[in-house]
Amino acid sequence: MEKVIAVVITYNRQALLAECITALRNQTRKPDAILVVNNGSTDITEQWLGQQSDLFYITQKNTGGAGGFSTGIATGYKKGYSWIWCMDDDGYPKEDALEKLLEAETNTLSLRNCAVINKVDKKTFVWKTKNYATIDDVDKKIIEDVVHPFNGTLIHRNIVERVGVPNPDFFLWGDETEYYYRIKNRNDIPVFTVANSIHYHPPVACTYKSDWDYKTGWKMYYYIRNRLHVNHSRFHYKFTAFISYSFFILAMSGIVLIYQKTDKLKKLSFILWPAVDAFRNDLSASPSLILSRLNQSTGEVFRNSMVNTFKAIRYYIIPQTVVPKQA
C-alpha cells in the first residue's frame, strides 16, 4: 500500500496547530507519518512539538509558507512517501478527508485537493469554486480544474519528481499559485477537487477594497512581486506574462486611487518597488528590509522607484549581455 505523509506548516499558532494535529490523528485512514515544519515560532510551539511522540518536526528560520512547504514536500519525497498531504496550521481536515481523497477515481496522475470549506458555518466555500456557493450545491464527485493549494492538497511523489517543489524564495503569497500553474500548465497534469473530502479553513475577509495599513503592510510587497513569477508559469510566452503583469500593476494603482482611504501617494510609490524586483528577478527582500523601506520618506521612495522601474523594464525586455573584449 502506498504510504502518506501529512505535512503541516506552522508559525506562532500553537493552539490552531494542536487542533489540526488532532484532526489528523482522528482520520479514518490515518496518515503513515505527520511532519510539522516549524517556521521559527517564538511562542510555545517548539516546546509543544517536543512533547508529541507520534510526529516528527523540523524547526527552521522563518521562510514563510513558501519555504515551509518547500522543506516539507522535499522531506516527504526524500523519505520515500508516495503521497504528500499539505496544509497550513489554521485549517484542519474532516475525519474522512484523506480516505475520500485516496478513493477518488482517476485514470492518470493528477493533483488532488479537498473541498475547502468555511470552518465557521461548515458549509460555504472559502474561495471561488466554479459557480458553487456551498458544498450542498455540488452535484458531482469531482470538480475538475479547481484546487486551492495548500489546503488539504494531496501530491503524488511522481509530480514532485517531474515538477519539483514550491519556490522557497517567494516567502508568501503566490507560491501556491505558481506551483499550481507549474503543475497544470507547464506539465499538463490534471487537477481537481474531491467534493466529498472536506478541509475546514477560516473565512477570508480581506478584499481589494480593504484599506491596508501602509507602515505594517509588508506582505503586500510579496503579493505584487510574486505575481510576475506566477505569470511565468501561467503563460507560455514571456511577452504575455509581461503584458498581464503590466495590467495588474495598473489595476493595483487604480485600486489604491479609488478604494484606499489612507496614504495613497505612499502606496502608489510602494507598488513600484516590488515590481522592480520582479523584473530583476530579485527574490532577496526580507520582511525586516521591507519594513525599513516603508519608513523612508515618500519623496525619496517615489523618485528612486520611478527611475528603477524604467531600468528594470528595459533589463527584463532586453537582458544585458556581456560583450567580449576585442583582442
C-alpha positions as CSV (number, residue, x, y, z in Angstrom):
1,M,0.0,0.0,0.0
2,E,1.3,3.5,-0.8
3,K,2.2,5.5,2.2
4,V,1.1,9.0,3.0
5,I,2.8,11.7,5.0
6,A,0.9,14.7,6.2
7,V,2.8,18.0,6.1
8,V,1.7,20.9,8.3
9,I,3.4,24.3,8.2
10,T,3.2,26.4,11.4
11,Y,4.3,29.8,12.8
12,N,3.2,31.1,16.2
13,R,-0.2,29.4,16.2
14,Q,0.2,26.5,18.7
15,A,-3.5,26.3,19.6
16,L,-4.5,26.1,16.0
17,L,-1.7,23.6,15.2
18,A,-2.9,21.3,18.0
19,E,-6.4,21.4,16.5
20,C,-5.0,20.4,13.1
21,I,-2.9,17.6,14.6
22,T,-5.9,16.2,16.5
23,A,-7.8,16.1,13.2
24,L,-5.0,14.2,11.6
25,R,-4.9,11.7,14.4
26,N,-8.6,11.1,14.1
27,Q,-8.6,10.3,10.3
28,T,-10.4,7.2,9.3
29,R,-7.4,6.5,7.1
30,K,-4.6,7.7,9.2
31,P,-1.5,9.2,7.6
32,D,1.5,7.0,7.9
33,A,3.5,9.9,9.3
34,I,3.0,13.5,10.4
35,L,5.6,16.1,9.7
36,V,5.4,19.6,11.1
37,V,7.6,22.3,9.7
38,N,8.1,25.0,12.4
39,N,9.0,28.3,10.8
40,G,10.9,29.6,13.8
41,S,7.9,30.1,16.1
42,T,8.6,32.2,19.2
43,D,5.6,31.0,21.2
44,I,5.3,27.6,22.9
45,T,5.1,25.7,19.6
46,E,8.6,24.2,19.9
47,Q,8.0,23.0,23.5
48,W,4.6,21.5,22.5
49,L,6.1,19.7,19.5
50,G,8.8,18.1,21.7
51,Q,6.0,16.5,23.8
52,Q,4.3,14.8,20.8
53,S,5.5,11.2,20.3
54,D,3.6,10.4,17.2
55,L,5.0,13.1,14.8
56,F,8.4,14.5,13.8
57,Y,9.2,18.1,13.1
58,I,11.8,20.4,11.5
59,T,12.5,23.8,13.0
60,Q,14.0,26.3,10.6
61,K,14.2,30.1,10.3
62,N,11.0,31.8,9.2
63,T,10.9,31.4,5.4
64,G,7.2,31.9,5.1
65,G,4.7,29.5,3.8
66,A,6.8,29.1,0.6
67,G,9.9,28.0,2.4
68,G,7.9,25.8,4.8
69,F,6.1,23.8,2.0
70,S,9.3,23.6,0.0
71,T,11.0,22.0,3.0
72,G,8.0,19.8,3.8
73,I,7.4,18.5,0.3
74,A,11.1,17.9,-0.3
75,T,11.4,16.0,3.0
76,G,8.4,13.8,2.3
77,Y,9.8,13.0,-1.2
78,K,13.3,12.2,0.1
79,K,11.9,9.9,2.8
80,G,10.1,7.8,0.1
81,Y,6.5,8.6,0.8
82,S,4.1,8.1,-2.2
83,W,1.7,10.8,-1.2
84,I,2.3,14.2,0.5
85,W,-0.7,15.8,2.1
86,C,-0.2,19.5,2.6
87,M,-1.9,22.0,4.9
88,D,-1.4,25.2,7.0
89,D,-1.9,25.2,10.7
90,D,-5.0,27.3,10.7
91,G,-7.2,24.7,8.9
92,Y,-8.0,21.1,9.6
93,P,-9.4,18.1,7.7
94,K,-12.7,16.4,8.3
95,E,-12.3,12.9,9.8
96,D,-12.7,11.1,6.4
97,A,-10.9,13.6,4.2
98,L,-7.8,11.5,3.5
99,E,-9.8,8.4,2.9
100,K,-12.0,10.2,0.3
101,L,-9.0,11.8,-1.4
102,L,-7.3,8.4,-1.9
103,E,-10.6,6.8,-3.1
104,A,-11.1,9.3,-5.8
105,E,-11.2,7.7,-9.2
106,T,-8.6,9.0,-11.7
107,N,-7.2,7.4,-14.8
108,T,-4.0,9.4,-14.7
109,L,-1.5,11.2,-12.5
110,S,-3.3,14.2,-11.0
111,L,-3.2,16.8,-8.3
112,R,-6.0,16.3,-5.8
113,N,-7.5,18.8,-3.3
114,C,-10.1,18.7,-0.6
115,A,-13.1,21.0,-0.9
116,V,-12.0,24.0,1.2
117,I,-15.0,24.9,3.4
118,N,-15.6,27.7,5.9
119,K,-14.8,26.3,9.4
120,V,-17.3,28.6,11.0
121,D,-20.5,27.7,9.1
122,K,-19.2,24.3,7.8
123,K,-21.0,25.0,4.5
124,T,-19.7,27.8,2.3
125,F,-16.6,27.6,0.1
126,V,-13.8,29.8,1.3
127,W,-12.6,30.6,-2.2
128,K,-14.4,30.6,-5.6
129,T,-15.0,27.0,-6.6
130,K,-16.7,27.1,-10.1
131,N,-20.1,28.6,-9.5
132,Y,-20.9,26.7,-6.3
133,A,-21.7,28.8,-3.2
134,T,-21.9,25.9,-0.7
135,I,-20.9,22.3,-0.6
136,D,-24.6,21.3,-0.7
137,D,-24.8,22.8,-4.2
138,V,-22.2,20.4,-5.6
139,D,-23.8,17.6,-7.7
140,K,-20.7,15.7,-8.7
141,K,-17.9,13.8,-7.0
142,I,-15.1,15.6,-8.9
143,I,-14.8,19.3,-9.5
144,E,-12.3,19.5,-12.4
145,D,-9.7,22.2,-12.9
146,V,-10.1,23.6,-9.4
147,V,-7.6,23.2,-6.5
148,H,-6.7,25.6,-3.6
149,P,-3.1,24.7,-2.5
150,F,-2.0,24.2,0.2
151,N,-5.3,23.4,2.0
152,G,-5.7,19.6,2.1
153,T,-3.7,19.2,-1.1
154,L,-2.6,15.7,-2.0
155,I,0.6,15.5,-4.1
156,H,2.0,12.2,-5.5
157,R,5.7,11.8,-5.5
158,N,5.7,11.4,-9.3
159,I,4.5,15.0,-9.5
160,V,7.4,16.2,-7.3
161,E,9.8,14.2,-9.5
162,R,8.6,16.0,-12.6
163,V,7.8,19.5,-11.3
164,G,10.0,20.0,-8.2
165,V,9.0,21.8,-5.1
166,P,7.5,25.3,-4.4
167,N,10.0,28.1,-4.8
168,P,11.1,28.9,-1.2
169,D,12.2,32.4,-2.1
170,F,8.6,33.5,-2.6
171,F,8.2,33.7,1.2
172,L,4.4,34.0,0.9
173,W,1.6,34.9,-1.4
174,G,1.8,33.4,-4.8
175,D,4.0,30.3,-4.1
176,E,1.0,28.0,-4.1
177,T,-0.4,29.6,-7.3
178,E,2.9,29.4,-9.1
179,Y,3.2,25.7,-8.1
180,Y,-0.4,25.1,-9.3
181,Y,0.4,26.6,-12.8
182,R,3.7,24.8,-13.0
183,I,1.9,21.5,-12.4
184,K,-1.2,22.2,-14.6
185,N,0.1,24.5,-17.4
186,R,3.7,23.6,-17.7
187,N,3.5,19.9,-17.2
188,D,-0.1,19.2,-18.3
189,I,-1.0,17.4,-15.1
190,P,-4.8,17.4,-14.4
191,V,-6.0,19.0,-11.2
192,F,-9.3,18.5,-9.4
193,T,-11.2,18.9,-6.1
194,V,-12.7,15.9,-4.5
195,A,-16.1,17.2,-3.4
196,N,-16.7,14.7,-0.5
197,S,-13.3,15.3,1.0
198,I,-13.6,18.4,3.3
199,H,-10.9,20.7,4.7
200,Y,-12.1,23.4,7.1
201,H,-10.4,26.8,6.8
202,P,-11.1,30.2,8.4
203,P,-13.2,32.6,6.2
204,V,-11.2,35.1,4.2
205,A,-12.4,38.6,5.0
206,C,-9.9,40.7,3.2
207,T,-10.8,42.2,-0.2
208,Y,-9.2,44.5,-2.7
209,K,-11.4,47.3,-1.3
210,S,-10.0,46.9,2.2
211,D,-7.7,49.7,3.4
212,W,-4.4,48.3,4.4
213,D,-2.0,49.9,6.9
214,Y,0.9,51.3,5.0
215,K,3.6,51.0,7.7
216,T,2.8,47.4,8.6
217,G,1.6,46.2,5.1
218,W,4.8,44.4,4.3
219,K,3.0,41.3,3.0
220,M,1.7,43.4,0.1
221,Y,5.3,43.5,-1.3
222,Y,5.3,39.7,-1.8
223,Y,1.8,39.8,-3.4
224,I,2.9,42.3,-6.0
225,R,6.4,41.0,-6.6
226,N,5.5,37.3,-6.9
227,R,2.7,38.0,-9.4
228,L,5.2,38.2,-12.3
229,H,6.7,34.9,-11.4
230,V,3.3,33.3,-11.2
231,N,2.7,34.6,-14.7
232,H,5.8,32.9,-16.0
233,S,4.3,29.6,-15.0
234,R,0.8,30.5,-16.1
235,F,1.7,31.7,-19.6
236,H,3.9,30.1,-22.2
237,Y,5.4,33.3,-23.5
238,K,7.4,35.9,-21.6
239,F,5.8,38.7,-23.5
240,T,2.3,37.6,-22.4
241,A,3.5,37.3,-18.8
242,F,4.8,40.9,-19.1
243,I,1.6,42.4,-20.6
244,S,-0.5,40.6,-18.0
245,Y,1.7,41.8,-15.2
246,S,1.7,45.4,-16.5
247,F,-2.1,45.4,-16.5
248,F,-2.0,44.0,-13.0
249,I,0.2,46.9,-11.8
250,L,-2.1,49.4,-13.4
251,A,-5.1,47.8,-11.8
252,M,-3.3,47.9,-8.4
253,S,-2.7,51.6,-8.9
254,G,-6.3,52.1,-9.7
255,I,-7.4,50.2,-6.6
256,V,-5.2,52.4,-4.5
257,L,-6.6,55.6,-6.0
258,I,-10.3,54.5,-5.8
259,Y,-10.6,52.4,-2.7
260,Q,-7.7,53.1,-0.4
261,K,-8.5,55.8,2.2
262,T,-5.0,56.4,3.7
263,D,-1.5,57.0,2.4
264,K,-2.5,56.9,-1.3
265,L,0.7,58.5,-2.6
266,K,2.9,56.3,-0.4
267,K,1.1,53.2,-1.5
268,L,1.4,54.2,-5.2
269,S,5.2,54.7,-4.7
270,F,5.5,51.4,-2.8
271,I,3.9,49.4,-5.6
272,L,6.8,50.2,-7.9
273,W,9.5,48.7,-5.7
274,P,8.3,45.0,-5.7
275,A,7.6,45.5,-9.5
276,V,11.3,46.5,-10.0
277,D,12.5,43.5,-8.0
278,A,10.1,41.2,-10.0
279,F,11.6,42.4,-13.3
280,R,15.1,42.0,-12.0
281,N,14.3,38.5,-10.7
282,D,15.4,39.7,-7.2
283,L,13.8,37.5,-4.6
284,S,16.0,38.5,-1.7
285,A,13.9,41.0,0.2
286,S,13.1,40.0,3.8
287,P,10.2,41.3,6.0
288,S,12.6,43.4,8.0
289,L,14.1,45.0,4.9
290,I,10.6,45.8,3.6
291,L,9.5,47.3,6.9
292,S,12.6,49.6,7.0
293,R,11.8,50.8,3.4
294,L,8.3,51.6,4.4
295,N,9.6,54.1,6.9
296,Q,11.5,56.1,4.3
297,S,10.2,59.5,3.1
298,T,7.6,59.3,0.4
299,G,9.6,61.6,-2.0
300,E,12.7,59.5,-1.7
301,V,10.9,56.3,-2.4
302,F,9.0,57.7,-5.3
303,R,12.0,59.2,-7.1
304,N,14.1,56.0,-6.7
305,S,11.2,53.8,-7.7
306,M,10.4,55.7,-10.9
307,V,14.0,55.6,-12.2
308,N,14.5,52.0,-11.2
309,T,11.2,50.9,-12.7
310,F,12.2,52.0,-16.2
311,K,15.7,50.5,-15.9
312,A,14.2,47.2,-14.7
313,I,11.7,47.0,-17.5
314,R,14.4,47.6,-20.0
315,Y,16.5,44.9,-18.4
316,Y,13.6,42.5,-18.4
317,I,12.7,43.0,-22.0
318,I,16.3,43.3,-23.3
319,P,18.5,41.3,-21.0
320,Q,22.0,42.6,-20.7
321,T,24.7,40.6,-22.4
322,V,28.4,40.7,-21.8
323,V,30.3,41.8,-25.0
324,P,33.7,40.1,-25.3
325,K,36.7,42.4,-25.4
326,Q,38.5,42.9,-28.7
327,A,41.8,41.1,-28.9
